[in-house]
Amino acid sequence: MTLHDELRLLPWSGPDGKPCFLSTDDPASHLSRLADEVEAHQLDSASALVAEGLEMISNGETERPALEGLTTALIKALQATLRVAASRGHRLAAADLMPSEGGDPLQRAMSRID
């Protein structure tokens, strides 16, 4: 088993909305691979939303309800992307690269997710 600070933040929440973590020494385990696939899908979706958003705002004719829907989708995609970044950052042993002042930026970002 991994140490507590080596738990992997999974790209989904539990039924109560709290973060889910994985403790494994096998990055090729079924659950690890599933999490990798979900993360890749989340990042692809965020990329597609950015492209869609750029197209919508460039035409100048998009109505407010459509922009509001896009904004909501982009916020959710950004939350998922921040979760992926936090998970991957922790797994990269980035603690040595973190600034010592002001606390852990990944923790600050995670406190805003969900």
Biopython code that builds the backbone (N, CA, C, O; Angstrom):
import numpy as np
from Bio.PDB.StructureBuilder import StructureBuilder

atoms = [
    (1, "MET", "N", (0.830, -1.187, 0.000)),
    (1, "MET", "CA", (0.000, 0.000, 0.000)),
    (1, "MET", "C", (0.875, 1.252, 0.000)),
    (1, "MET", "O", (2.023, 1.228, 0.445)),
    (2, "THR", "N", (0.322, 2.317, -0.497)),
    (2, "THR", "CA", (1.057, 3.576, -0.552)),
    (2, "THR", "C", (0.882, 4.336, 0.754)),
    (2, "THR", "O", (-0.026, 4.055, 1.536)),
    (3, "LEU", "N", (1.762, 5.298, 0.974)),
    (3, "LEU", "CA", (1.650, 6.169, 2.132)),
    (3, "LEU", "C", (0.461, 7.100, 1.955)),
    (3, "LEU", "O", (0.000, 7.314, 0.834)),
    (4, "HIS", "N", (-0.039, 7.659, 3.063)),
    (4, "HIS", "CA", (-1.217, 8.530, 3.004)),
    (4, "HIS", "C", (-1.030, 9.680, 2.031)),
    (4, "HIS", "O", (-1.959, 10.030, 1.303)),
    (5, "ASP", "N", (0.161, 10.278, 2.006)),
    (5, "ASP", "CA", (0.367, 11.421, 1.121)),
    (5, "ASP", "C", (0.576, 10.998, -0.329)),
    (5, "ASP", "O", (0.764, 11.849, -1.198)),
    (6, "GLU", "N", (0.544, 9.697, -0.599)),
    (6, "GLU", "CA", (0.684, 9.198, -1.960)),
    (6, "GLU", "C", (-0.639, 8.690, -2.519)),
    (6, "GLU", "O", (-0.659, 8.052, -3.572)),
    (7, "LEU", "N", (-1.734, 8.961, -1.836)),
    (7, "LEU", "CA", (-3.034, 8.547, -2.343)),
    (7, "LEU", "C", (-3.338, 9.301, -3.623)),
    (7, "LEU", "O", (-3.017, 10.482, -3.751)),
    (8, "ARG", "N", (-3.951, 8.623, -4.558)),
    (8, "ARG", "CA", (-4.312, 9.258, -5.822)),
    (8, "ARG", "C", (-5.727, 9.808, -5.724)),
    (8, "ARG", "O", (-6.665, 9.082, -5.397)),
    (9, "LEU", "N", (-5.868, 11.082, -6.008)),
    (9, "LEU", "CA", (-7.186, 11.692, -6.093)),
    (9, "LEU", "C", (-7.834, 11.205, -7.376)),
    (9, "LEU", "O", (-7.293, 11.399, -8.464)),
    (10, "LEU", "N", (-8.981, 10.580, -7.251)),
    (10, "LEU", "CA", (-9.670, 10.048, -8.420)),
    (10, "LEU", "C", (-10.510, 11.143, -9.086)),
    (10, "LEU", "O", (-10.909, 12.107, -8.432)),
    (11, "PRO", "N", (-10.775, 10.991, -10.377)),
    (11, "PRO", "CA", (-11.469, 12.048, -11.116)),
    (11, "PRO", "C", (-12.992, 12.034, -10.941)),
    (11, "PRO", "O", (-13.711, 12.561, -11.790)),
    (12, "TRP", "N", (-13.480, 11.451, -9.878)),
    (12, "TRP", "CA", (-14.906, 11.468, -9.582)),
    (12, "TRP", "C", (-15.076, 11.592, -8.074)),
    (12, "TRP", "O", (-14.153, 11.339, -7.300)),
    (13, "SER", "N", (-16.263, 11.983, -7.687)),
    (13, "SER", "CA", (-16.598, 12.116, -6.271)),
    (13, "SER", "C", (-17.439, 10.937, -5.834)),
    (13, "SER", "O", (-18.023, 10.235, -6.659)),
    (14, "GLY", "N", (-17.496, 10.724, -4.528)),
    (14, "GLY", "CA", (-18.344, 9.679, -3.978)),
    (14, "GLY", "C", (-19.797, 10.113, -3.975)),
    (14, "GLY", "O", (-20.102, 11.246, -4.350)),
    (15, "PRO", "N", (-20.705, 9.231, -3.559)),
    (15, "PRO", "CA", (-22.126, 9.552, -3.571)),
    (15, "PRO", "C", (-22.475, 10.760, -2.693)),
    (15, "PRO", "O", (-23.473, 11.439, -2.937)),
    (16, "ASP", "N", (-21.662, 11.022, -1.687)),
    (16, "ASP", "CA", (-21.909, 12.162, -0.807)),
    (16, "ASP", "C", (-21.196, 13.428, -1.287)),
    (16, "ASP", "O", (-21.210, 14.449, -0.600)),
    (17, "GLY", "N", (-20.569, 13.357, -2.475)),
    (17, "GLY", "CA", (-19.895, 14.523, -3.044)),
    (17, "GLY", "C", (-18.477, 14.725, -2.556)),
    (17, "GLY", "O", (-17.815, 15.679, -2.963)),
    (18, "LYS", "N", (-18.004, 13.853, -1.698)),
    (18, "LYS", "CA", (-16.636, 13.987, -1.175)),
    (18, "LYS", "C", (-15.647, 13.349, -2.151)),
    (18, "LYS", "O", (-16.004, 12.435, -2.894)),
    (19, "PRO", "N", (-14.388, 13.841, -2.147)),
    (19, "PRO", "CA", (-13.370, 13.277, -3.042)),
    (19, "PRO", "C", (-13.129, 11.797, -2.757)),
    (19, "PRO", "O", (-13.256, 11.340, -1.621)),
    (20, "CYS", "N", (-12.783, 11.066, -3.798)),
    (20, "CYS", "CA", (-12.413, 9.652, -3.690)),
    (20, "CYS", "C", (-10.912, 9.528, -3.933)),
    (20, "CYS", "O", (-10.349, 10.229, -4.774)),
    (21, "PHE", "N", (-10.280, 8.639, -3.197)),
    (21, "PHE", "CA", (-8.843, 8.424, -3.323)),
    (21, "PHE", "C", (-8.568, 6.944, -3.555)),
    (21, "PHE", "O", (-9.339, 6.077, -3.143)),
    (22, "LEU", "N", (-7.453, 6.679, -4.222)),
    (22, "LEU", "CA", (-7.020, 5.316, -4.492)),
    (22, "LEU", "C", (-5.661, 5.095, -3.852)),
    (22, "LEU", "O", (-4.756, 5.919, -3.985)),
    (23, "SER", "N", (-5.530, 3.978, -3.158)),
    (23, "SER", "CA", (-4.255, 3.587, -2.573)),
    (23, "SER", "C", (-3.828, 2.282, -3.230)),
    (23, "SER", "O", (-4.410, 1.227, -2.978)),
    (24, "THR", "N", (-2.795, 2.367, -4.082)),
    (24, "THR", "CA", (-2.300, 1.166, -4.754)),
    (24, "THR", "C", (-0.834, 1.367, -5.132)),
    (24, "THR", "O", (-0.382, 2.489, -5.364)),
    (25, "ASP", "N", (-0.121, 0.279, -5.185)),
    (25, "ASP", "CA", (1.259, 0.312, -5.662)),
    (25, "ASP", "C", (1.334, -0.013, -7.146)),
    (25, "ASP", "O", (2.421, -0.021, -7.725)),
    (26, "ASP", "N", (0.195, -0.280, -7.764)),
    (26, "ASP", "CA", (0.158, -0.722, -9.149)),
    (26, "ASP", "C", (-0.524, 0.322, -10.042)),
    (26, "ASP", "O", (-1.752, 0.371, -10.102)),
    (27, "PRO", "N", (0.265, 1.158, -10.736)),
    (27, "PRO", "CA", (-0.346, 2.163, -11.604)),
    (27, "PRO", "C", (-1.063, 1.559, -12.813)),
    (27, "PRO", "O", (-1.736, 2.277, -13.553)),
    (28, "ALA", "N", (-0.926, 0.258, -13.018)),
    (28, "ALA", "CA", (-1.606, -0.415, -14.127)),
    (28, "ALA", "C", (-2.818, -1.210, -13.644)),
    (28, "ALA", "O", (-3.384, -1.997, -14.402)),
    (29, "SER", "N", (-3.220, -1.010, -12.382)),
    (29, "SER", "CA", (-4.387, -1.727, -11.871)),
    (29, "SER", "C", (-5.631, -1.293, -12.634)),
    (29, "SER", "O", (-5.639, -0.251, -13.289)),
    (30, "HIS", "N", (-6.679, -2.098, -12.542)),
    (30, "HIS", "CA", (-7.920, -1.791, -13.250)),
    (30, "HIS", "C", (-8.440, -0.403, -12.880)),
    (30, "HIS", "O", (-8.799, 0.373, -13.765)),
    (31, "LEU", "N", (-8.485, -0.082, -11.596)),
    (31, "LEU", "CA", (-9.013, 1.208, -11.163)),
    (31, "LEU", "C", (-8.106, 2.360, -11.586)),
    (31, "LEU", "O", (-8.593, 3.439, -11.921)),
    (32, "SER", "N", (-6.791, 2.140, -11.574)),
    (32, "SER", "CA", (-5.859, 3.177, -12.045)),
    (32, "SER", "C", (-6.065, 3.457, -13.529)),
    (32, "SER", "O", (-6.088, 4.613, -13.951)),
    (33, "ARG", "N", (-6.213, 2.405, -14.312)),
    (33, "ARG", "CA", (-6.442, 2.578, -15.755)),
    (33, "ARG", "C", (-7.781, 3.260, -16.025)),
    (33, "ARG", "O", (-7.881, 4.110, -16.910)),
    (34, "LEU", "N", (-8.807, 2.888, -15.263)),
    (34, "LEU", "CA", (-10.111, 3.528, -15.414)),
    (34, "LEU", "C", (-10.012, 5.017, -15.091)),
    (34, "LEU", "O", (-10.572, 5.845, -15.809)),
    (35, "ALA", "N", (-9.309, 5.359, -14.024)),
    (35, "ALA", "CA", (-9.131, 6.766, -13.662)),
    (35, "ALA", "C", (-8.372, 7.512, -14.759)),
    (35, "ALA", "O", (-8.709, 8.652, -15.080)),
    (36, "ASP", "N", (-7.352, 6.878, -15.333)),
    (36, "ASP", "CA", (-6.614, 7.501, -16.443)),
    (36, "ASP", "C", (-7.534, 7.780, -17.625)),
    (36, "ASP", "O", (-7.461, 8.844, -18.240)),
    (37, "GLU", "N", (-8.404, 6.814, -17.941)),
    (37, "GLU", "CA", (-9.334, 6.981, -19.060)),
    (37, "GLU", "C", (-10.340, 8.105, -18.784)),
    (37, "GLU", "O", (-10.644, 8.898, -19.675)),
    (38, "VAL", "N", (-10.851, 8.172, -17.563)),
    (38, "VAL", "CA", (-11.804, 9.222, -17.210)),
    (38, "VAL", "C", (-11.123, 10.585, -17.271)),
    (38, "VAL", "O", (-11.703, 11.544, -17.780)),
    (39, "GLU", "N", (-9.894, 10.678, -16.755)),
    (39, "GLU", "CA", (-9.154, 11.939, -16.822)),
    (39, "GLU", "C", (-8.947, 12.373, -18.276)),
    (39, "GLU", "O", (-9.141, 13.541, -18.612)),
    (40, "ALA", "N", (-8.555, 11.440, -19.126)),
    (40, "ALA", "CA", (-8.338, 11.768, -20.540)),
    (40, "ALA", "C", (-9.631, 12.268, -21.181)),
    (40, "ALA", "O", (-9.617, 13.227, -21.954)),
    (41, "HIS", "N", (-10.742, 11.616, -20.859)),
    (41, "HIS", "CA", (-12.041, 12.050, -21.389)),
    (41, "HIS", "C", (-12.391, 13.455, -20.884)),
    (41, "HIS", "O", (-12.875, 14.288, -21.651)),
    (42, "GLN", "N", (-12.149, 13.714, -19.611)),
    (42, "GLN", "CA", (-12.445, 15.030, -19.050)),
    (42, "GLN", "C", (-11.613, 16.120, -19.733)),
    (42, "GLN", "O", (-12.129, 17.195, -20.039)),
    (43, "LEU", "N", (-10.347, 15.847, -19.969)),
    (43, "LEU", "CA", (-9.483, 16.828, -20.626)),
    (43, "LEU", "C", (-9.891, 17.033, -22.084)),
    (43, "LEU", "O", (-9.876, 18.161, -22.577)),
    (44, "ASP", "N", (-10.252, 15.958, -22.773)),
    (44, "ASP", "CA", (-10.737, 16.081, -24.156)),
    (44, "ASP", "C", (-12.027, 16.903, -24.211)),
    (44, "ASP", "O", (-12.196, 17.743, -25.095)),
    (45, "SER", "N", (-12.923, 16.660, -23.275)),
    (45, "SER", "CA", (-14.179, 17.405, -23.225)),
    (45, "SER", "C", (-13.929, 18.885, -22.972)),
    (45, "SER", "O", (-14.566, 19.740, -23.587)),
    (46, "ALA", "N", (-13.006, 19.187, -22.070)),
    (46, "ALA", "CA", (-12.680, 20.589, -21.786)),
    (46, "ALA", "C", (-12.117, 21.269, -23.025)),
    (46, "ALA", "O", (-12.458, 22.415, -23.316)),
    (47, "SER", "N", (-11.267, 20.577, -23.745)),
    (47, "SER", "CA", (-10.688, 21.121, -24.968)),
    (47, "SER", "C", (-11.771, 21.400, -26.013)),
    (47, "SER", "O", (-11.750, 22.438, -26.674)),
    (48, "ALA", "N", (-12.699, 20.484, -26.154)),
    (48, "ALA", "CA", (-13.797, 20.669, -27.110)),
    (48, "ALA", "C", (-14.679, 21.849, -26.707)),
    (48, "ALA", "O", (-15.140, 22.599, -27.567)),
    (49, "LEU", "N", (-14.915, 22.016, -25.408)),
    (49, "LEU", "CA", (-15.720, 23.144, -24.937)),
    (49, "LEU", "C", (-15.035, 24.478, -25.212)),
    (49, "LEU", "O", (-15.695, 25.455, -25.565)),
    (50, "VAL", "N", (-13.725, 24.520, -25.052)),
    (50, "VAL", "CA", (-12.990, 25.751, -25.350)),
    (50, "VAL", "C", (-13.147, 26.096, -26.833)),
    (50, "VAL", "O", (-13.406, 27.248, -27.178)),
    (51, "ALA", "N", (-12.993, 25.118, -27.691)),
    (51, "ALA", "CA", (-13.150, 25.360, -29.136)),
    (51, "ALA", "C", (-14.567, 25.835, -29.448)),
    (51, "ALA", "O", (-14.756, 26.774, -30.221)),
    (52, "GLU", "N", (-15.554, 25.190, -28.850)),
    (52, "GLU", "CA", (-16.952, 25.588, -29.063)),
    (52, "GLU", "C", (-17.189, 27.010, -28.560)),
    (52, "GLU", "O", (-17.857, 27.808, -29.216)),
    (53, "GLY", "N", (-16.635, 27.314, -27.391)),
    (53, "GLY", "CA", (-16.803, 28.647, -26.824)),
    (53, "GLY", "C", (-16.175, 29.725, -27.682)),
    (53, "GLY", "O", (-16.758, 30.792, -27.876)),
    (54, "LEU", "N", (-14.993, 29.452, -28.193)),
    (54, "LEU", "CA", (-14.340, 30.424, -29.072)),
    (54, "LEU", "C", (-15.175, 30.689, -30.316)),
    (54, "LEU", "O", (-15.282, 31.826, -30.774)),
    (55, "GLU", "N", (-15.762, 29.631, -30.854)),
    (55, "GLU", "CA", (-16.606, 29.787, -32.029)),
    (55, "GLU", "C", (-17.871, 30.592, -31.697)),
    (55, "GLU", "O", (-18.290, 31.454, -32.470)),
    (56, "MET", "N", (-18.464, 30.300, -30.549)),
    (56, "MET", "CA", (-19.697, 30.986, -30.164)),
    (56, "MET", "C", (-19.483, 32.485, -29.947)),
    (56, "MET", "O", (-20.307, 33.302, -30.358)),
    (57, "ILE", "N", (-18.375, 32.839, -29.301)),
    (57, "ILE", "CA", (-18.189, 34.267, -29.020)),
    (57, "ILE", "C", (-17.655, 35.023, -30.230)),
    (57, "ILE", "O", (-17.802, 36.242, -30.313)),
    (58, "SER", "N", (-17.038, 34.313, -31.165)),
    (58, "SER", "CA", (-16.478, 35.005, -32.332)),
    (58, "SER", "C", (-17.543, 35.422, -33.336)),
    (58, "SER", "O", (-17.334, 36.367, -34.097)),
    (59, "ASN", "N", (-18.684, 34.732, -33.351)),
    (59, "ASN", "CA", (-19.701, 35.084, -34.339)),
    (59, "ASN", "C", (-20.528, 36.299, -33.922)),
    (59, "ASN", "O", (-21.199, 36.905, -34.757)),
    (60, "GLY", "N", (-20.487, 36.661, -32.635)),
    (60, "GLY", "CA", (-21.162, 37.866, -32.174)),
    (60, "GLY", "C", (-22.674, 37.802, -32.184)),
    (60, "GLY", "O", (-23.330, 38.789, -31.848)),
    (61, "GLU", "N", (-23.240, 36.684, -32.553)),
    (61, "GLU", "CA", (-24.690, 36.561, -32.634)),
    (61, "GLU", "C", (-25.258, 35.553, -31.636)),
    (61, "GLU", "O", (-26.457, 35.270, -31.646)),
    (62, "THR", "N", (-24.410, 35.023, -30.793)),
    (62, "THR", "CA", (-24.858, 34.025, -29.827)),
    (62, "THR", "C", (-25.708, 34.702, -28.753)),
    (62, "THR", "O", (-25.325, 35.732, -28.199)),
    (63, "GLU", "N", (-26.843, 34.118, -28.477)),
    (63, "GLU", "CA", (-27.767, 34.698, -27.506)),
    (63, "GLU", "C", (-27.362, 34.344, -26.078)),
    (63, "GLU", "O", (-26.658, 33.363, -25.839)),
    (64, "ARG", "N", (-27.818, 35.156, -25.148)),
    (64, "ARG", "CA", (-27.441, 35.031, -23.744)),
    (64, "ARG", "C", (-27.675, 33.631, -23.170)),
    (64, "ARG", "O", (-26.774, 33.110, -22.512)),
    (65, "PRO", "N", (-28.829, 32.994, -23.378)),
    (65, "PRO", "CA", (-29.021, 31.653, -22.799)),
    (65, "PRO", "C", (-27.960, 30.649, -23.261)),
    (65, "PRO", "O", (-27.516, 29.803, -22.485)),
    (66, "ALA", "N", (-27.564, 30.750, -24.517)),
    (66, "ALA", "CA", (-26.530, 29.839, -25.020)),
    (66, "ALA", "C", (-25.198, 30.129, -24.343)),
    (66, "ALA", "O", (-24.458, 29.205, -24.004)),
    (67, "LEU", "N", (-24.890, 31.402, -24.144)),
    (67, "LEU", "CA", (-23.641, 31.773, -23.467)),
    (67, "LEU", "C", (-23.662, 31.345, -22.000)),
    (67, "LEU", "O", (-22.639, 30.933, -21.453)),
    (68, "GLU", "N", (-24.827, 31.445, -21.370)),
    (68, "GLU", "CA", (-24.938, 31.002, -19.978)),
    (68, "GLU", "C", (-24.725, 29.490, -19.872)),
    (68, "GLU", "O", (-24.063, 29.017, -18.948)),
    (69, "GLY", "N", (-25.280, 28.744, -20.808)),
    (69, "GLY", "CA", (-25.073, 27.296, -20.828)),
    (69, "GLY", "C", (-23.612, 26.942, -21.053)),
    (69, "GLY", "O", (-23.065, 26.043, -20.414)),
    (70, "LEU", "N", (-22.991, 27.670, -21.979)),
    (70, "LEU", "CA", (-21.575, 27.448, -22.235)),
    (70, "LEU", "C", (-20.742, 27.764, -20.995)),
    (70, "LEU", "O", (-19.822, 27.020, -20.656)),
    (71, "THR", "N", (-21.062, 28.855, -20.327)),
    (71, "THR", "CA", (-20.323, 29.242, -19.125)),
    (71, "THR", "C", (-20.429, 28.164, -18.051)),
    (71, "THR", "O", (-19.433, 27.821, -17.414)),
    (72, "THR", "N", (-21.616, 27.638, -17.851)),
    (72, "THR", "CA", (-21.811, 26.573, -16.862)),
    (72, "THR", "C", (-20.988, 25.343, -17.232)),
    (72, "THR", "O", (-20.327, 24.756, -16.374)),
    (73, "ALA", "N", (-21.025, 24.953, -18.498)),
    (73, "ALA", "CA", (-20.261, 23.780, -18.949)),
    (73, "ALA", "C", (-18.761, 24.017, -18.799)),
    (73, "ALA", "O", (-18.027, 23.115, -18.394)),
    (74, "LEU", "N", (-18.300, 25.233, -19.126)),
    (74, "LEU", "CA", (-16.880, 25.538, -18.997)),
    (74, "LEU", "C", (-16.422, 25.515, -17.535)),
    (74, "LEU", "O", (-15.315, 25.064, -17.240)),
    (75, "ILE", "N", (-17.263, 25.995, -16.626)),
    (75, "ILE", "CA", (-16.921, 25.962, -15.200)),
    (75, "ILE", "C", (-16.775, 24.525, -14.729)),
    (75, "ILE", "O", (-15.821, 24.195, -14.024)),
    (76, "LYS", "N", (-17.717, 23.664, -15.114)),
    (76, "LYS", "CA", (-17.634, 22.251, -14.724)),
    (76, "LYS", "C", (-16.394, 21.594, -15.324)),
    (76, "LYS", "O", (-15.732, 20.797, -14.660)),
    (77, "ALA", "N", (-16.078, 21.924, -16.571)),
    (77, "ALA", "CA", (-14.886, 21.361, -17.213)),
    (77, "ALA", "C", (-13.622, 21.858, -16.526)),
    (77, "ALA", "O", (-12.663, 21.101, -16.369)),
    (78, "LEU", "N", (-13.610, 23.116, -16.117)),
    (78, "LEU", "CA", (-12.443, 23.654, -15.423)),
    (78, "LEU", "C", (-12.280, 22.993, -14.058)),
    (78, "LEU", "O", (-11.156, 22.711, -13.641)),
    (79, "GLN", "N", (-13.380, 22.744, -13.361)),
    (79, "GLN", "CA", (-13.299, 22.033, -12.086)),
    (79, "GLN", "C", (-12.685, 20.643, -12.277)),
    (79, "GLN", "O", (-11.822, 20.228, -11.503)),
    (80, "ALA", "N", (-13.132, 19.934, -13.306)),
    (80, "ALA", "CA", (-12.593, 18.598, -13.582)),
    (80, "ALA", "C", (-11.117, 18.685, -13.952)),
    (80, "ALA", "O", (-10.320, 17.847, -13.530)),
    (81, "THR", "N", (-10.752, 19.690, -14.736)),
    (81, "THR", "CA", (-9.359, 19.865, -15.148)),
    (81, "THR", "C", (-8.473, 20.177, -13.941)),
    (81, "THR", "O", (-7.363, 19.656, -13.836)),
    (82, "LEU", "N", (-8.958, 21.023, -13.033)),
    (82, "LEU", "CA", (-8.194, 21.317, -11.814)),
    (82, "LEU", "C", (-8.015, 20.069, -10.962)),
    (82, "LEU", "O", (-6.967, 19.874, -10.348)),
    (83, "ARG", "N", (-9.035, 19.232, -10.928)),
    (83, "ARG", "CA", (-8.942, 17.986, -10.170)),
    (83, "ARG", "C", (-7.878, 17.075, -10.784)),
    (83, "ARG", "O", (-7.087, 16.470, -10.060)),
    (84, "VAL", "N", (-7.857, 16.975, -12.111)),
    (84, "VAL", "CA", (-6.837, 16.170, -12.798)),
    (84, "VAL", "C", (-5.450, 16.738, -12.502)),
    (84, "VAL", "O", (-4.520, 15.993, -12.193)),
    (85, "ALA", "N", (-5.316, 18.062, -12.597)),
    (85, "ALA", "CA", (-4.015, 18.689, -12.336)),
    (85, "ALA", "C", (-3.560, 18.436, -10.902)),
    (85, "ALA", "O", (-2.388, 18.145, -10.662)),
    (86, "ALA", "N", (-4.474, 18.547, -9.962)),
    (86, "ALA", "CA", (-4.113, 18.304, -8.559)),
    (86, "ALA", "C", (-3.683, 16.858, -8.361)),
    (86, "ALA", "O", (-2.685, 16.591, -7.692)),
    (87, "SER", "N", (-4.430, 15.928, -8.937)),
    (87, "SER", "CA", (-4.097, 14.520, -8.802)),
    (87, "SER", "C", (-2.729, 14.218, -9.405)),
    (87, "SER", "O", (-1.899, 13.549, -8.789)),
    (88, "ARG", "N", (-2.508, 14.715, -10.602)),
    (88, "ARG", "CA", (-1.234, 14.442, -11.272)),
    (88, "ARG", "C", (-0.086, 15.162, -10.577)),
    (88, "ARG", "O", (1.023, 14.633, -10.499)),
    (89, "GLY", "N", (-0.341, 16.346, -10.082)),
    (89, "GLY", "CA", (0.699, 17.086, -9.367)),
    (89, "GLY", "C", (1.154, 16.360, -8.120)),
    (89, "GLY", "O", (2.348, 16.295, -7.827)),
    (90, "HIS", "N", (0.196, 15.813, -7.384)),
    (90, "HIS", "CA", (0.559, 15.058, -6.187)),
    (90, "HIS", "C", (1.341, 13.807, -6.543)),
    (90, "HIS", "O", (2.268, 13.429, -5.827)),
    (91, "ARG", "N", (0.977, 13.167, -7.634)),
    (91, "ARG", "CA", (1.660, 11.934, -8.026)),
    (91, "ARG", "C", (3.043, 12.198, -8.590)),
    (91, "ARG", "O", (3.870, 11.286, -8.625)),
    (92, "LEU", "N", (3.317, 13.396, -9.025)),
    (92, "LEU", "CA", (4.641, 13.727, -9.561)),
    (92, "LEU", "C", (5.639, 14.097, -8.465)),
    (92, "LEU", "O", (6.770, 14.495, -8.744)),
    (93, "ALA", "N", (5.202, 13.958, -7.229)),
    (93, "ALA", "CA", (6.049, 14.334, -6.091)),
    (93, "ALA", "C", (6.492, 15.779, -6.231)),
    (93, "ALA", "O", (7.660, 16.113, -6.031)),
    (94, "ALA", "N", (5.532, 16.628, -6.578)),
    (94, "ALA", "CA", (5.824, 18.035, -6.818)),
    (94, "ALA", "C", (6.035, 18.811, -5.526)),
    (94, "ALA", "O", (6.286, 20.016, -5.570)),
    (95, "ALA", "N", (5.940, 18.156, -4.391)),
    (95, "ALA", "CA", (6.097, 18.865, -3.124)),
    (95, "ALA", "C", (7.433, 19.602, -3.054)),
    (95, "ALA", "O", (7.512, 20.685, -2.475)),
    (96, "ASP", "N", (8.467, 19.031, -3.631)),
    (96, "ASP", "CA", (9.777, 19.684, -3.621)),
    (96, "ASP", "C", (9.792, 20.939, -4.487)),
    (96, "ASP", "O", (10.635, 21.816, -4.298)),
    (97, "LEU", "N", (8.857, 21.028, -5.441)),
    (97, "LEU", "CA", (8.812, 22.159, -6.347)),
    (97, "LEU", "C", (7.866, 23.256, -5.872)),
    (97, "LEU", "O", (7.836, 24.342, -6.451)),
    (98, "MET", "N", (7.086, 22.978, -4.812)),
    (98, "MET", "CA", (6.098, 23.931, -4.337)),
    (98, "MET", "C", (6.774, 25.075, -3.584)),
    (98, "MET", "O", (7.739, 24.854, -2.852)),
    (99, "PRO", "N", (6.268, 26.296, -3.762)),
    (99, "PRO", "CA", (6.797, 27.402, -2.981)),
    (99, "PRO", "C", (6.491, 27.183, -1.507)),
    (99, "PRO", "O", (5.422, 26.678, -1.164)),
    (100, "SER", "N", (7.413, 27.556, -0.637)),
    (100, "SER", "CA", (7.225, 27.318, 0.789)),
    (100, "SER", "C", (6.308, 28.348, 1.424)),
    (100, "SER", "O", (5.765, 28.094, 2.499)),
    (101, "GLU", "N", (6.118, 29.496, 0.799)),
    (101, "GLU", "CA", (5.265, 30.526, 1.372)),
    (101, "GLU", "C", (3.860, 30.421, 0.814)),
    (101, "GLU", "O", (3.672, 30.079, -0.353)),
    (102, "GLY", "N", (2.885, 30.713, 1.637)),
    (102, "GLY", "CA", (1.508, 30.776, 1.178)),
    (102, "GLY", "C", (0.800, 29.435, 1.094)),
    (102, "GLY", "O", (-0.323, 29.381, 0.591)),
    (103, "GLY", "N", (1.398, 28.366, 1.558)),
    (103, "GLY", "CA", (0.739, 27.071, 1.545)),
    (103, "GLY", "C", (0.836, 26.380, 0.195)),
    (103, "GLY", "O", (1.437, 26.890, -0.750)),
    (104, "ASP", "N", (0.244, 25.239, 0.138)),
    (104, "ASP", "CA", (0.276, 24.384, -1.045)),
    (104, "ASP", "C", (-0.761, 24.858, -2.066)),
    (104, "ASP", "O", (-1.956, 24.808, -1.777)),
    (105, "PRO", "N", (-0.342, 25.315, -3.251)),
    (105, "PRO", "CA", (-1.308, 25.793, -4.235)),
    (105, "PRO", "C", (-2.282, 24.716, -4.692)),
    (105, "PRO", "O", (-3.420, 25.028, -5.043)),
    (106, "LEU", "N", (-1.855, 23.449, -4.697)),
    (106, "LEU", "CA", (-2.767, 22.376, -5.076)),
    (106, "LEU", "C", (-3.875, 22.225, -4.045)),
    (106, "LEU", "O", (-5.029, 21.984, -4.402)),
    (107, "GLN", "N", (-3.531, 22.367, -2.766)),
    (107, "GLN", "CA", (-4.546, 22.297, -1.720)),
    (107, "GLN", "C", (-5.530, 23.448, -1.857)),
    (107, "GLN", "O", (-6.734, 23.260, -1.679)),
    (108, "ARG", "N", (-5.024, 24.650, -2.173)),
    (108, "ARG", "CA", (-5.917, 25.795, -2.360)),
    (108, "ARG", "C", (-6.855, 25.538, -3.529)),
    (108, "ARG", "O", (-8.047, 25.832, -3.440)),
    (109, "ALA", "N", (-6.333, 24.992, -4.626)),
    (109, "ALA", "CA", (-7.181, 24.717, -5.788)),
    (109, "ALA", "C", (-8.223, 23.649, -5.435)),
    (109, "ALA", "O", (-9.394, 23.784, -5.791)),
    (110, "MET", "N", (-7.800, 22.593, -4.739)),
    (110, "MET", "CA", (-8.724, 21.518, -4.393)),
    (110, "MET", "C", (-9.814, 21.994, -3.447)),
    (110, "MET", "O", (-10.929, 21.476, -3.496)),
    (111, "SER", "N", (-9.528, 22.961, -2.589)),
    (111, "SER", "CA", (-10.543, 23.454, -1.671)),
    (111, "SER", "C", (-11.677, 24.146, -2.397)),
    (111, "SER", "O", (-12.758, 24.320, -1.835)),
    (112, "ARG", "N", (-11.446, 24.542, -3.639)),
    (112, "ARG", "CA", (-12.463, 25.226, -4.437)),
    (112, "ARG", "C", (-13.257, 24.274, -5.314)),
    (112, "ARG", "O", (-14.256, 24.672, -5.913)),
    (113, "ILE", "N", (-12.819, 23.004, -5.399)),
    (113, "ILE", "CA", (-13.489, 22.029, -6.257)),
    (113, "ILE", "C", (-14.633, 21.394, -5.492)),
    (113, "ILE", "O", (-14.510, 21.103, -4.302)),
    (114, "ASP", "N", (-15.734, 21.182, -6.171)),
    (114, "ASP", "CA", (-16.950, 20.552, -5.646)),
    (114, "ASP", "C", (-17.614, 21.494, -4.719)),
    (114, "ASP", "O", (-18.661, 21.173, -4.157)),
]
sb = StructureBuilder()
sb.init_structure("model")
sb.init_model(0)
sb.init_chain("A")
sb.init_seg("    ")
for serial, (resi, resn, name, xyz) in enumerate(atoms, 1):
    if name == "N":
        sb.init_residue(resn, " ", resi, " ")
    sb.init_atom(name, np.array(xyz, "f"), 0.0, 1.0, " ", f" {name:<3s}", serial, name[0])
structure = sb.get_structure()
